[in-house]
C-alpha cells in the first residue's frame, strides 16, 4: 500500500472547500488539517455530521479511507 500524504492525496480534495471553512480553519494548511483531523474525519464519514454540506456531493469512500489512512500513517506531509 502506498503512503497517503497530505500534499498528494488530502490537500487537493480539501482545497476546493477552503473558502467555505475559512471561518474555522484553513483546509489548505497541513498544520490546521492535522490539528483537526479527528473532527474532520467525523464530519466526512458521517459520524459527527456531514461534510461537505449540500449542495456539494459527499466525499467518495475512497477519500474517506485515504484520510483515515493518512491519520493512521502518522500524518505524512
N, CA, C and O atoms as a Tripos MOL2 file, in Angstrom:
@<TRIPOS>MOLECULE
protein
  308   307    77     0     0
PROTEIN
NO_CHARGES

@<TRIPOS>ATOM
      1 N           0.8410   -1.1830    0.0000 N.3       1 UNK1
      2 CA          0.0000    0.0000    0.0000 C.3       1 UNK1
      3 C           0.8850    1.2440    0.0000 C.2       1 UNK1
      4 O           1.8400    1.3380    0.7710 O.2       1 UNK1
      5 N           0.5670    2.1650   -0.8440 N.am      2 UNK2
      6 CA          1.3310    3.4100   -0.9380 C.3       2 UNK2
      7 C           0.9870    4.3120    0.2420 C.2       2 UNK2
      8 O          -0.1320    4.2900    0.7550 O.2       2 UNK2
      9 N           1.9610    5.0970    0.6570 N.am      3 UNK3
     10 CA          1.7470    6.0460    1.7440 C.3       3 UNK3
     11 C           0.8480    7.1750    1.2770 C.2       3 UNK3
     12 O           1.0500    7.7420    0.2030 O.2       3 UNK3
     13 N          -0.1290    7.4910    2.0780 N.am      4 UNK4
     14 CA         -1.0280    8.6130    1.7960 C.3       4 UNK4
     15 C          -0.3800    9.8620    2.3740 C.2       4 UNK4
     16 O          -0.0130    9.8880    3.5490 O.2       4 UNK4
     17 N          -0.2410   10.8920    1.5560 N.am      5 UNK5
     18 CA          0.3680   12.1360    2.0420 C.3       5 UNK5
     19 C          -0.6260   13.2870    1.9430 C.2       5 UNK5
     20 O          -1.5640   13.2640    1.1460 O.2       5 UNK5
     21 N          -0.3900   14.2890    2.7750 N.am      6 UNK6
     22 CA         -1.2440   15.4700    2.7430 C.3       6 UNK6
     23 C          -1.1410   16.1610    1.3860 C.2       6 UNK6
     24 O          -2.1560   16.4670    0.7600 O.2       6 UNK6
     25 N           0.0830   16.4020    0.9370 N.am      7 UNK7
     26 CA          0.3080   17.1670   -0.2950 C.3       7 UNK7
     27 C          -0.2940   16.4910   -1.5230 C.2       7 UNK7
     28 O          -0.8760   17.1570   -2.3790 O.2       7 UNK7
     29 N          -0.1560   15.1750   -1.6110 N.am      8 UNK8
     30 CA         -0.5860   14.4810   -2.8230 C.3       8 UNK8
     31 C          -2.0110   13.9520   -2.7800 C.2       8 UNK8
     32 O          -2.6740   13.8730   -3.8140 O.2       8 UNK8
     33 N          -2.4870   13.5900   -1.5970 N.am      9 UNK9
     34 CA         -3.7570   12.8760   -1.5210 C.3       9 UNK9
     35 C          -4.8720   13.5970   -0.7650 C.2       9 UNK9
     36 O          -6.0480   13.4150   -1.0790 O.2       9 UNK9
     37 N          -4.5200   14.4010    0.2120 N.am     10 UNK10
     38 CA         -5.5300   15.0290    1.0570 C.3      10 UNK10
     39 C          -5.8130   16.4660    0.6190 C.2      10 UNK10
     40 O          -6.9630   16.8260    0.3670 O.2      10 UNK10
     41 N          -4.7780   17.2740    0.5300 N.am     11 UNK11
     42 CA         -4.9460   18.6940    0.2080 C.3      11 UNK11
     43 C          -5.6820   18.9500   -1.1100 C.2      11 UNK11
     44 O          -6.5510   19.8210   -1.1530 O.2      11 UNK11
     45 N          -5.3660   18.2220   -2.1820 N.am     12 UNK12
     46 CA         -6.0710   18.5330   -3.4360 C.3      12 UNK12
     47 C          -7.5970   18.3830   -3.3380 C.2      12 UNK12
     48 O          -8.3360   19.1330   -3.9750 O.2      12 UNK12
     49 N          -8.0540   17.4360   -2.5580 N.am     13 UNK13
     50 CA         -9.5000   17.2430   -2.4080 C.3      13 UNK13
     51 C         -10.1060   18.2850   -1.4820 C.2      13 UNK13
     52 O         -11.1680   18.8340   -1.7760 O.2      13 UNK13
     53 N          -9.4360   18.5640   -0.3610 N.am     14 UNK14
     54 CA         -9.9790   19.5240    0.6040 C.3      14 UNK14
     55 C          -9.8660   20.9610    0.1320 C.2      14 UNK14
     56 O         -10.6620   21.8050    0.5440 O.2      14 UNK14
     57 N          -8.9030   21.2600   -0.7150 N.am     15 UNK15
     58 CA         -8.6180   22.6420   -1.1160 C.3      15 UNK15
     59 C          -9.8390   23.3500   -1.6980 C.2      15 UNK15
     60 O         -10.0320   24.5410   -1.4580 O.2      15 UNK15
     61 N         -10.6550   22.6380   -2.4510 N.am     16 UNK16
     62 CA        -11.8020   23.2940   -3.0950 C.3      16 UNK16
     63 C         -12.8660   23.7470   -2.1060 C.2      16 UNK16
     64 O         -13.7510   24.5220   -2.4660 O.2      16 UNK16
     65 N         -12.7920   23.2710   -0.8510 N.am     17 UNK17
     66 CA        -13.7420   23.6740    0.1830 C.3      17 UNK17
     67 C         -13.1460   24.6980    1.1480 C.2      17 UNK17
     68 O         -13.7340   25.0170    2.1810 O.2      17 UNK17
     69 N         -11.9960   25.1910    0.7990 N.am     18 UNK18
     70 CA        -11.2440   26.1100    1.6530 C.3      18 UNK18
     71 C         -12.0370   27.3660    2.0010 C.2      18 UNK18
     72 O         -12.0370   27.7920    3.1560 O.2      18 UNK18
     73 N         -12.6990   27.9510    1.0380 N.am     19 UNK19
     74 CA        -13.4650   29.1730    1.2620 C.3      19 UNK19
     75 C         -14.6160   28.9850    2.2350 C.2      19 UNK19
     76 O         -14.8660   29.8460    3.0780 O.2      19 UNK19
     77 N         -15.3200   27.8560    2.1230 N.am     20 UNK20
     78 CA        -16.4510   27.5950    2.9990 C.3      20 UNK20
     79 C         -16.0250   27.3720    4.4460 C.2      20 UNK20
     80 O         -16.8070   27.6170    5.3650 O.2      20 UNK20
     81 N         -14.7980   26.9110    4.6580 N.am     21 UNK21
     82 CA        -14.3320   26.6030    6.0120 C.3      21 UNK21
     83 C         -13.3660   27.6420    6.5660 C.2      21 UNK21
     84 O         -12.8420   27.4690    7.6660 O.2      21 UNK21
     85 N         -13.1240   28.7110    5.8300 N.am     22 UNK22
     86 CA        -12.1260   29.7120    6.2510 C.3      22 UNK22
     87 C         -12.4480   30.3210    7.6070 C.2      22 UNK22
     88 O         -11.5380   30.7650    8.3080 O.2      22 UNK22
     89 N         -13.6990   30.3530    7.9890 N.am     23 UNK23
     90 CA        -14.0930   30.9040    9.2880 C.3      23 UNK23
     91 C         -13.5770   30.0510   10.4460 C.2      23 UNK23
     92 O         -13.4390   30.5390   11.5680 O.2      23 UNK23
     93 N         -13.2840   28.7450   10.1650 N.am     24 UNK24
     94 CA        -12.8960   27.8100   11.2310 C.3      24 UNK24
     95 C         -11.4440   27.3630   11.1420 C.2      24 UNK24
     96 O         -10.7310   27.3390   12.1450 O.2      24 UNK24
     97 N         -11.0100   27.0090    9.9390 N.am     25 UNK25
     98 CA         -9.6490   26.5360    9.7180 C.3      25 UNK25
     99 C          -9.3270   26.6220    8.2420 C.2      25 UNK25
    100 O         -10.2130   26.8080    7.4070 O.2      25 UNK25
    101 N          -8.0510   26.4830    7.9320 N.am     26 UNK26
    102 CA         -7.5890   26.5350    6.5490 C.3      26 UNK26
    103 C          -7.3910   25.1070    6.0560 C.2      26 UNK26
    104 O          -6.4300   24.4410    6.4390 O.2      26 UNK26
    105 N          -8.2950   24.6430    5.2120 N.am     27 UNK27
    106 CA         -8.2130   23.2800    4.6960 C.3      27 UNK27
    107 C          -7.0280   23.0750    3.7550 C.2      27 UNK27
    108 O          -6.7540   21.9450    3.3510 O.2      27 UNK27
    109 N          -6.3340   24.1320    3.4060 N.am     28 UNK28
    110 CA         -5.1270   24.0150    2.6040 C.3      28 UNK28
    111 C          -3.8720   23.9670    3.4550 C.2      28 UNK28
    112 O          -2.7690   23.8120    2.9320 O.2      28 UNK28
    113 N          -4.0340   24.1000    4.7600 N.am     29 UNK29
    114 CA         -2.9070   24.1320    5.6870 C.3      29 UNK29
    115 C          -2.6960   22.7660    6.3300 C.2      29 UNK29
    116 O          -3.5870   22.2350    6.9920 O.2      29 UNK29
    117 N          -1.5150   22.2100    6.1290 N.am     30 UNK30
    118 CA         -1.1750   20.9230    6.7450 C.3      30 UNK30
    119 C          -1.3920   20.9790    8.2490 C.2      30 UNK30
    120 O          -2.0160   20.0800    8.8120 O.2      30 UNK30
    121 N          -0.8940   22.0050    8.9020 N.am     31 UNK31
    122 CA         -0.9860   22.1090   10.3610 C.3      31 UNK31
    123 C          -2.4400   22.2040   10.8340 C.2      31 UNK31
    124 O          -2.8070   21.5670   11.8210 O.2      31 UNK31
    125 N          -3.2580   22.9790   10.1500 N.am     32 UNK32
    126 CA         -4.6700   23.1090   10.5280 C.3      32 UNK32
    127 C          -5.4170   21.7870   10.3580 C.2      32 UNK32
    128 O          -6.1820   21.3800   11.2320 O.2      32 UNK32
    129 N          -5.1890   21.1300    9.2370 N.am     33 UNK33
    130 CA         -5.8910   19.8700    8.9830 C.3      33 UNK33
    131 C          -5.4040   18.7960    9.9460 C.2      33 UNK33
    132 O          -6.2090   18.0230   10.4650 O.2      33 UNK33
    133 N          -4.1140   18.7370   10.1880 N.am     34 UNK34
    134 CA         -3.5710   17.7600   11.1370 C.3      34 UNK34
    135 C          -4.1600   17.9920   12.5290 C.2      34 UNK34
    136 O          -4.5800   17.0400   13.1850 O.2      34 UNK34
    137 N          -4.1940   19.2350   12.9820 N.am     35 UNK35
    138 CA         -4.6960   19.5560   14.3190 C.3      35 UNK35
    139 C          -6.1810   19.2340   14.4710 C.2      35 UNK35
    140 O          -6.6510   18.9960   15.5840 O.2      35 UNK35
    141 N          -6.9110   19.2260   13.3800 N.am     36 UNK36
    142 CA         -8.3550   18.9890   13.4060 C.3      36 UNK36
    143 C          -8.7530   17.6930   12.7180 C.2      36 UNK36
    144 O          -9.9210   17.5010   12.3820 O.2      36 UNK36
    145 N          -7.7900   16.8010   12.5080 N.am     37 UNK37
    146 CA         -8.0300   15.5950   11.7150 C.3      37 UNK37
    147 C          -9.1470   14.7210   12.2650 C.2      37 UNK37
    148 O          -9.9710   14.2260   11.4950 O.2      37 UNK37
    149 N          -9.1960   14.5210   13.5730 N.am     38 UNK38
    150 CA        -10.2410   13.6630   14.1430 C.3      38 UNK38
    151 C         -11.6210   14.2740   13.9250 C.2      38 UNK38
    152 O         -12.5760   13.5620   13.6150 O.2      38 UNK38
    153 N         -11.7260   15.5740   14.0850 N.am     39 UNK39
    154 CA        -13.0080   16.2670   13.8630 C.3      39 UNK39
    155 C         -13.3960   16.1710   12.3920 C.2      39 UNK39
    156 O         -14.5450   15.8760   12.0640 O.2      39 UNK39
    157 N         -12.4390   16.4190   11.5140 N.am     40 UNK40
    158 CA        -12.7100   16.3450   10.0740 C.3      40 UNK40
    159 C         -13.1550   14.9410    9.6930 C.2      40 UNK40
    160 O         -14.1170   14.7770    8.9430 O.2      40 UNK40
    161 N         -12.4590   13.9220   10.2040 N.am     41 UNK41
    162 CA        -12.8380   12.5440    9.8840 C.3      41 UNK41
    163 C         -14.2700   12.2640   10.3210 C.2      41 UNK41
    164 O         -15.0300   11.6390    9.5810 O.2      41 UNK41
    165 N         -14.6440   12.7120   11.5010 N.am     42 UNK42
    166 CA        -16.0200   12.5390   11.9600 C.3      42 UNK42
    167 C         -17.0280   13.2190   11.0610 C.2      42 UNK42
    168 O         -18.1400   12.7250   10.8760 O.2      42 UNK42
    169 N         -16.6410   14.3490   10.5020 N.am     43 UNK43
    170 CA        -17.5330   15.0810    9.5980 C.3      43 UNK43
    171 C         -17.6420   14.4100    8.2340 C.2      43 UNK43
    172 O         -18.7300   14.3480    7.6610 O.2      43 UNK43
    173 N         -16.5350   13.9130    7.7130 N.am     44 UNK44
    174 CA        -16.5850   13.3470    6.3580 C.3      44 UNK44
    175 C         -17.1100   11.9230    6.3300 C.2      44 UNK44
    176 O         -17.5940   11.4620    5.2970 O.2      44 UNK44
    177 N         -17.0190   11.2150    7.4630 N.am     45 UNK45
    178 CA        -17.5470    9.8480    7.4420 C.3      45 UNK45
    179 C         -18.9640    9.7600    7.9970 C.2      45 UNK45
    180 O         -19.5370    8.6740    8.0810 O.2      45 UNK45
    181 N         -19.5260   10.9050    8.3730 N.am     46 UNK46
    182 CA        -20.9210   10.9630    8.7740 C.3      46 UNK46
    183 C         -21.1970   10.6370   10.2370 C.2      46 UNK46
    184 O         -22.3580   10.6440   10.6460 O.2      46 UNK46
    185 N         -20.1750   10.3510   11.0370 N.am     47 UNK47
    186 CA        -20.4270   10.0150   12.4350 C.3      47 UNK47
    187 C         -20.7100   11.2470   13.2850 C.2      47 UNK47
    188 O         -21.3960   11.1500   14.3030 O.2      47 UNK47
    189 N         -20.1920   12.4030   12.8810 N.am     48 UNK48
    190 CA        -20.4000   13.6260   13.6580 C.3      48 UNK48
    191 C         -21.1170   14.7070   12.8540 C.2      48 UNK48
    192 O         -21.3650   15.7990   13.3650 O.2      48 UNK48
    193 N         -21.4390   14.4180   11.6440 N.am     49 UNK49
    194 CA        -22.0760   15.4120   10.7870 C.3      49 UNK49
    195 C         -21.8940   15.0400    9.3390 C.2      49 UNK49
    196 O         -21.5810   13.8960    9.0080 O.2      49 UNK49
    197 N         -22.0900   16.0000    8.4950 N.am     50 UNK50
    198 CA        -21.9390   15.7510    7.0610 C.3      50 UNK50
    199 C         -21.0810   16.8500    6.4680 C.2      50 UNK50
    200 O         -21.4160   18.0330    6.5380 O.2      50 UNK50
    201 N         -19.9800   16.4390    5.8880 N.am     51 UNK51
    202 CA        -19.0910   17.3630    5.2010 C.3      51 UNK51
    203 C         -18.6750   16.6960    3.9030 C.2      51 UNK51
    204 O         -18.2900   15.5270    3.9200 O.2      51 UNK51
    205 N         -18.7350   17.3650    2.8300 N.am     52 UNK52
    206 CA        -19.1980   18.7400    2.6850 C.3      52 UNK52
    207 C         -20.7180   18.8050    2.7430 C.2      52 UNK52
    208 O         -21.4000   17.8260    2.4430 O.2      52 UNK52
    209 N         -21.2440   19.9600    3.1300 N.am     53 UNK53
    210 CA        -22.6930   20.1060    3.2220 C.3      53 UNK53
    211 C         -23.3310   20.2250    1.8420 C.2      53 UNK53
    212 O         -22.6560   20.5700    0.8720 O.2      53 UNK53
    213 N         -24.6190   19.9420    1.7510 N.am     54 UNK54
    214 CA        -25.3150   20.1790    0.4910 C.3      54 UNK54
    215 C         -25.1610   21.6390    0.0920 C.2      54 UNK54
    216 O         -25.1430   22.4970    0.9740 O.2      54 UNK54
    217 N         -25.0530   21.9520   -1.1410 N.am     55 UNK55
    218 CA        -25.3670   21.1460   -2.3130 C.3      55 UNK55
    219 C         -24.1850   20.3370   -2.8420 C.2      55 UNK55
    220 O         -24.2810   19.7480   -3.9190 O.2      55 UNK55
    221 N         -23.0750   20.2980   -2.1080 N.am     56 UNK56
    222 CA        -21.9170   19.5330   -2.5570 C.3      56 UNK56
    223 C         -22.1860   18.0410   -2.4160 C.2      56 UNK56
    224 O         -22.9020   17.6030   -1.5150 O.2      56 UNK56
    225 N         -21.5980   17.2730   -3.3260 N.am     57 UNK57
    226 CA        -21.6940   15.8180   -3.2380 C.3      57 UNK57
    227 C         -20.8480   15.3320   -2.0630 C.2      57 UNK57
    228 O         -19.8200   15.9330   -1.7500 O.2      57 UNK57
    229 N         -21.2760   14.2430   -1.4070 N.am     58 UNK58
    230 CA        -20.4550   13.6980   -0.3290 C.3      58 UNK58
    231 C         -19.1180   13.2060   -0.8690 C.2      58 UNK58
    232 O         -18.9840   12.8940   -2.0520 O.2      58 UNK58
    233 N         -18.1410   13.1440    0.0160 N.am     59 UNK59
    234 CA        -16.8460   12.6140   -0.3900 C.3      59 UNK59
    235 C         -16.9980   11.1340   -0.7140 C.2      59 UNK59
    236 O         -17.7670   10.4300   -0.0600 O.2      59 UNK59
    237 N         -16.2720   10.6610   -1.7160 N.am     60 UNK60
    238 CA        -16.3250    9.2270   -2.0140 C.3      60 UNK60
    239 C         -15.6510    8.4390   -0.8820 C.2      60 UNK60
    240 O         -14.7780    8.9510   -0.1810 O.2      60 UNK60
    241 N         -16.0720    7.2070   -0.7290 N.am     61 UNK61
    242 CA        -15.4920    6.3560    0.3150 C.3      61 UNK61
    243 C         -13.9880    6.2290    0.1570 C.2      61 UNK61
    244 O         -13.2740    6.0880    1.1500 O.2      61 UNK61
    245 N         -13.4950    6.2760   -1.0710 N.am     62 UNK62
    246 CA        -12.0460    6.1670   -1.2940 C.3      62 UNK62
    247 C         -11.2890    7.3180   -0.6340 C.2      62 UNK62
    248 O         -10.1860    7.1230   -0.1250 O.2      62 UNK62
    249 N         -11.8840    8.5300   -0.6410 N.am     63 UNK63
    250 CA        -11.2300    9.6580    0.0280 C.3      63 UNK63
    251 C         -11.3180    9.5110    1.5420 C.2      63 UNK63
    252 O         -10.3510    9.7940    2.2490 O.2      63 UNK63
    253 N         -12.4610    9.0740    2.0410 N.am     64 UNK64
    254 CA        -12.6150    8.8650    3.4810 C.3      64 UNK64
    255 C         -11.6000    7.8260    3.9680 C.2      64 UNK64
    256 O         -10.9720    8.0010    5.0130 O.2      64 UNK64
    257 N         -11.4490    6.7610    3.2110 N.am     65 UNK65
    258 CA        -10.4650    5.7300    3.5630 C.3      65 UNK65
    259 C          -9.0470    6.2910    3.5210 C.2      65 UNK65
    260 O          -8.2370    5.9980    4.4010 O.2      65 UNK65
    261 N          -8.7420    7.1010    2.4980 N.am     66 UNK66
    262 CA         -7.4110    7.6990    2.3860 C.3      66 UNK66
    263 C          -7.1440    8.6520    3.5520 C.2      66 UNK66
    264 O          -6.0360    8.6760    4.0860 O.2      66 UNK66
    265 N          -8.1420    9.4330    3.9480 N.am     67 UNK67
    266 CA         -7.9820   10.3500    5.0680 C.3      67 UNK67
    267 C          -7.7010    9.5720    6.3480 C.2      67 UNK67
    268 O          -6.8260    9.9460    7.1280 O.2      67 UNK67
    269 N          -8.4350    8.5030    6.5580 N.am     68 UNK68
    270 CA         -8.2080    7.6450    7.7200 C.3      68 UNK68
    271 C          -6.8120    7.0230    7.6750 C.2      68 UNK68
    272 O          -6.1260    6.9570    8.6950 O.2      68 UNK68
    273 N          -6.3970    6.5700    6.5010 N.am     69 UNK69
    274 CA         -5.0450    6.0100    6.3430 C.3      69 UNK69
    275 C          -3.9800    7.0680    6.6280 C.2      69 UNK69
    276 O          -2.9370    6.7610    7.2060 O.2      69 UNK69
    277 N          -4.2390    8.2990    6.2270 N.am     70 UNK70
    278 CA         -3.3030    9.3960    6.4850 C.3      70 UNK70
    279 C          -3.1290    9.5960    7.9850 C.2      70 UNK70
    280 O          -2.0090    9.7560    8.4680 O.2      70 UNK70
    281 N          -4.2330    9.5860    8.7180 N.am     71 UNK71
    282 CA         -4.1640    9.7100   10.1760 C.3      71 UNK71
    283 C          -3.3960    8.5340   10.7770 C.2      71 UNK71
    284 O          -2.4640    8.7210   11.5590 O.2      71 UNK71
    285 N          -3.7970    7.3290   10.4010 N.am     72 UNK72
    286 CA         -3.1720    6.1250   10.9550 C.3      72 UNK72
    287 C          -1.7140    5.9800   10.5520 C.2      72 UNK72
    288 O          -0.9390    5.3090   11.2350 O.2      72 UNK72
    289 N          -1.3400    6.6080    9.4450 N.am     73 UNK73
    290 CA          0.0460    6.5730    8.9790 C.3      73 UNK73
    291 C           0.9350    7.6250    9.6140 C.2      73 UNK73
    292 O           2.1150    7.7260    9.2800 O.2      73 UNK73
    293 N           0.3760    8.4140   10.5330 N.am     74 UNK74
    294 CA          1.1850    9.4180   11.2260 C.3      74 UNK74
    295 C           1.1870   10.7870   10.5680 C.2      74 UNK74
    296 O           2.0890   11.5870   10.8190 O.2      74 UNK74
    297 N           0.1970   11.0750    9.7300 N.am     75 UNK75
    298 CA          0.0440   12.3930    9.0920 C.3      75 UNK75
    299 C           1.2150   12.7760    8.1820 C.2      75 UNK75
    300 O           1.7630   13.8670    8.3360 O.2      75 UNK75
    301 N           1.6110   11.9220    7.2490 N.am     76 UNK76
    302 CA          2.7090   12.3200    6.3610 C.3      76 UNK76
    303 C           2.3940   13.6150    5.6170 C.2      76 UNK76
    304 O           1.3030   13.7830    5.0740 O.2      76 UNK76
    305 N           3.3640   14.5270    5.6020 N.am     77 UNK77
    306 CA          3.1290   15.7990    4.9230 C.3      77 UNK77
    307 C           3.0090   15.6040    3.4250 C.2      77 UNK77
    308 O           2.8090   16.5710    2.6900 O.2      77 UNK77
@<TRIPOS>BOND
     1     1     2 1
     2     2     3 1
     3     3     4 2
     4     3     5 am
     5     5     6 1
     6     6     7 1
     7     7     8 2
     8     7     9 am
     9     9    10 1
    10    10    11 1
    11    11    12 2
    12    11    13 am
    13    13    14 1
    14    14    15 1
    15    15    16 2
    16    15    17 am
    17    17    18 1
    18    18    19 1
    19    19    20 2
    20    19    21 am
    21    21    22 1
    22    22    23 1
    23    23    24 2
    24    23    25 am
    25    25    26 1
    26    26    27 1
    27    27    28 2
    28    27    29 am
    29    29    30 1
    30    30    31 1
    31    31    32 2
    32    31    33 am
    33    33    34 1
    34    34    35 1
    35    35    36 2
    36    35    37 am
    37    37    38 1
    38    38    39 1
    39    39    40 2
    40    39    41 am
    41    41    42 1
    42    42    43 1
    43    43    44 2
    44    43    45 am
    45    45    46 1
    46    46    47 1
    47    47    48 2
    48    47    49 am
    49    49    50 1
    50    50    51 1
    51    51    52 2
    52    51    53 am
    53    53    54 1
    54    54    55 1
    55    55    56 2
    56    55    57 am
    57    57    58 1
    58    58    59 1
    59    59    60 2
    60    59    61 am
    61    61    62 1
    62    62    63 1
    63    63    64 2
    64    63    65 am
    65    65    66 1
    66    66    67 1
    67    67    68 2
    68    67    69 am
    69    69    70 1
    70    70    71 1
    71    71    72 2
    72    71    73 am
    73    73    74 1
    74    74    75 1
    75    75    76 2
    76    75    77 am
    77    77    78 1
    78    78    79 1
    79    79    80 2
    80    79    81 am
    81    81    82 1
    82    82    83 1
    83    83    84 2
    84    83    85 am
    85    85    86 1
    86    86    87 1
    87    87    88 2
    88    87    89 am
    89    89    90 1
    90    90    91 1
    91    91    92 2
    92    91    93 am
    93    93    94 1
    94    94    95 1
    95    95    96 2
    96    95    97 am
    97    97    98 1
    98    98    99 1
    99    99   100 2
   100    99   101 am
   101   101   102 1
   102   102   103 1
   103   103   104 2
   104   103   105 am
   105   105   106 1
   106   106   107 1
   107   107   108 2
   108   107   109 am
   109   109   110 1
   110   110   111 1
   111   111   112 2
   112   111   113 am
   113   113   114 1
   114   114   115 1
   115   115   116 2
   116   115   117 am
   117   117   118 1
   118   118   119 1
   119   119   120 2
   120   119   121 am
   121   121   122 1
   122   122   123 1
   123   123   124 2
   124   123   125 am
   125   125   126 1
   126   126   127 1
   127   127   128 2
   128   127   129 am
   129   129   130 1
   130   130   131 1
   131   131   132 2
   132   131   133 am
   133   133   134 1
   134   134   135 1
   135   135   136 2
   136   135   137 am
   137   137   138 1
   138   138   139 1
   139   139   140 2
   140   139   141 am
   141   141   142 1
   142   142   143 1
   143   143   144 2
   144   143   145 am
   145   145   146 1
   146   146   147 1
   147   147   148 2
   148   147   149 am
   149   149   150 1
   150   150   151 1
   151   151   152 2
   152   151   153 am
   153   153   154 1
   154   154   155 1
   155   155   156 2
   156   155   157 am
   157   157   158 1
   158   158   159 1
   159   159   160 2
   160   159   161 am
   161   161   162 1
   162   162   163 1
   163   163   164 2
   164   163   165 am
   165   165   166 1
   166   166   167 1
   167   167   168 2
   168   167   169 am
   169   169   170 1
   170   170   171 1
   171   171   172 2
   172   171   173 am
   173   173   174 1
   174   174   175 1
   175   175   176 2
   176   175   177 am
   177   177   178 1
   178   178   179 1
   179   179   180 2
   180   179   181 am
   181   181   182 1
   182   182   183 1
   183   183   184 2
   184   183   185 am
   185   185   186 1
   186   186   187 1
   187   187   188 2
   188   187   189 am
   189   189   190 1
   190   190   191 1
   191   191   192 2
   192   191   193 am
   193   193   194 1
   194   194   195 1
   195   195   196 2
   196   195   197 am
   197   197   198 1
   198   198   199 1
   199   199   200 2
   200   199   201 am
   201   201   202 1
   202   202   203 1
   203   203   204 2
   204   203   205 am
   205   205   206 1
   206   206   207 1
   207   207   208 2
   208   207   209 am
   209   209   210 1
   210   210   211 1
   211   211   212 2
   212   211   213 am
   213   213   214 1
   214   214   215 1
   215   215   216 2
   216   215   217 am
   217   217   218 1
   218   218   219 1
   219   219   220 2
   220   219   221 am
   221   221   222 1
   222   222   223 1
   223   223   224 2
   224   223   225 am
   225   225   226 1
   226   226   227 1
   227   227   228 2
   228   227   229 am
   229   229   230 1
   230   230   231 1
   231   231   232 2
   232   231   233 am
   233   233   234 1
   234   234   235 1
   235   235   236 2
   236   235   237 am
   237   237   238 1
   238   238   239 1
   239   239   240 2
   240   239   241 am
   241   241   242 1
   242   242   243 1
   243   243   244 2
   244   243   245 am
   245   245   246 1
   246   246   247 1
   247   247   248 2
   248   247   249 am
   249   249   250 1
   250   250   251 1
   251   251   252 2
   252   251   253 am
   253   253   254 1
   254   254   255 1
   255   255   256 2
   256   255   257 am
   257   257   258 1
   258   258   259 1
   259   259   260 2
   260   259   261 am
   261   261   262 1
   262   262   263 1
   263   263   264 2
   264   263   265 am
   265   265   266 1
   266   266   267 1
   267   267   268 2
   268   267   269 am
   269   269   270 1
   270   270   271 1
   271   271   272 2
   272   271   273 am
   273   273   274 1
   274   274   275 1
   275   275   276 2
   276   275   277 am
   277   277   278 1
   278   278   279 1
   279   279   280 2
   280   279   281 am
   281   281   282 1
   282   282   283 1
   283   283   284 2
   284   283   285 am
   285   285   286 1
   286   286   287 1
   287   287   288 2
   288   287   289 am
   289   289   290 1
   290   290   291 1
   291   291   292 2
   292   291   293 am
   293   293   294 1
   294   294   295 1
   295   295   296 2
   296   295   297 am
   297   297   298 1
   298   298   299 1
   299   299   300 2
   300   299   301 am
   301   301   302 1
   302   302   303 1
   303   303   304 2
   304   303   305 am
   305   305   306 1
   306   306   307 1
   307   307   308 2
@<TRIPOS>SUBSTRUCTURE
     1 UNK1         2 RESIDUE 1 A UNK
     2 UNK2         6 RESIDUE 1 A UNK
     3 UNK3        10 RESIDUE 1 A UNK
     4 UNK4        14 RESIDUE 1 A UNK
     5 UNK5        18 RESIDUE 1 A UNK
     6 UNK6        22 RESIDUE 1 A UNK
     7 UNK7        26 RESIDUE 1 A UNK
     8 UNK8        30 RESIDUE 1 A UNK
     9 UNK9        34 RESIDUE 1 A UNK
    10 UNK10       38 RESIDUE 1 A UNK
    11 UNK11       42 RESIDUE 1 A UNK
    12 UNK12       46 RESIDUE 1 A UNK
    13 UNK13       50 RESIDUE 1 A UNK
    14 UNK14       54 RESIDUE 1 A UNK
    15 UNK15       58 RESIDUE 1 A UNK
    16 UNK16       62 RESIDUE 1 A UNK
    17 UNK17       66 RESIDUE 1 A UNK
    18 UNK18       70 RESIDUE 1 A UNK
    19 UNK19       74 RESIDUE 1 A UNK
    20 UNK20       78 RESIDUE 1 A UNK
    21 UNK21       82 RESIDUE 1 A UNK
    22 UNK22       86 RESIDUE 1 A UNK
    23 UNK23       90 RESIDUE 1 A UNK
    24 UNK24       94 RESIDUE 1 A UNK
    25 UNK25       98 RESIDUE 1 A UNK
    26 UNK26      102 RESIDUE 1 A UNK
    27 UNK27      106 RESIDUE 1 A UNK
    28 UNK28      110 RESIDUE 1 A UNK
    29 UNK29      114 RESIDUE 1 A UNK
    30 UNK30      118 RESIDUE 1 A UNK
    31 UNK31      122 RESIDUE 1 A UNK
    32 UNK32      126 RESIDUE 1 A UNK
    33 UNK33      130 RESIDUE 1 A UNK
    34 UNK34      134 RESIDUE 1 A UNK
    35 UNK35      138 RESIDUE 1 A UNK
    36 UNK36      142 RESIDUE 1 A UNK
    37 UNK37      146 RESIDUE 1 A UNK
    38 UNK38      150 RESIDUE 1 A UNK
    39 UNK39      154 RESIDUE 1 A UNK
    40 UNK40      158 RESIDUE 1 A UNK
    41 UNK41      162 RESIDUE 1 A UNK
    42 UNK42      166 RESIDUE 1 A UNK
    43 UNK43      170 RESIDUE 1 A UNK
    44 UNK44      174 RESIDUE 1 A UNK
    45 UNK45      178 RESIDUE 1 A UNK
    46 UNK46      182 RESIDUE 1 A UNK
    47 UNK47      186 RESIDUE 1 A UNK
    48 UNK48      190 RESIDUE 1 A UNK
    49 UNK49      194 RESIDUE 1 A UNK
    50 UNK50      198 RESIDUE 1 A UNK
    51 UNK51      202 RESIDUE 1 A UNK
    52 UNK52      206 RESIDUE 1 A UNK
    53 UNK53      210 RESIDUE 1 A UNK
    54 UNK54      214 RESIDUE 1 A UNK
    55 UNK55      218 RESIDUE 1 A UNK
    56 UNK56      222 RESIDUE 1 A UNK
    57 UNK57      226 RESIDUE 1 A UNK
    58 UNK58      230 RESIDUE 1 A UNK
    59 UNK59      234 RESIDUE 1 A UNK
    60 UNK60      238 RESIDUE 1 A UNK
    61 UNK61      242 RESIDUE 1 A UNK
    62 UNK62      246 RESIDUE 1 A UNK
    63 UNK63      250 RESIDUE 1 A UNK
    64 UNK64      254 RESIDUE 1 A UNK
    65 UNK65      258 RESIDUE 1 A UNK
    66 UNK66      262 RESIDUE 1 A UNK
    67 UNK67      266 RESIDUE 1 A UNK
    68 UNK68      270 RESIDUE 1 A UNK
    69 UNK69      274 RESIDUE 1 A UNK
    70 UNK70      278 RESIDUE 1 A UNK
    71 UNK71      282 RESIDUE 1 A UNK
    72 UNK72      286 RESIDUE 1 A UNK
    73 UNK73      290 RESIDUE 1 A UNK
    74 UNK74      294 RESIDUE 1 A UNK
    75 UNK75      298 RESIDUE 1 A UNK
    76 UNK76      302 RESIDUE 1 A UNK
    77 UNK77      306 RESIDUE 1 A UNK
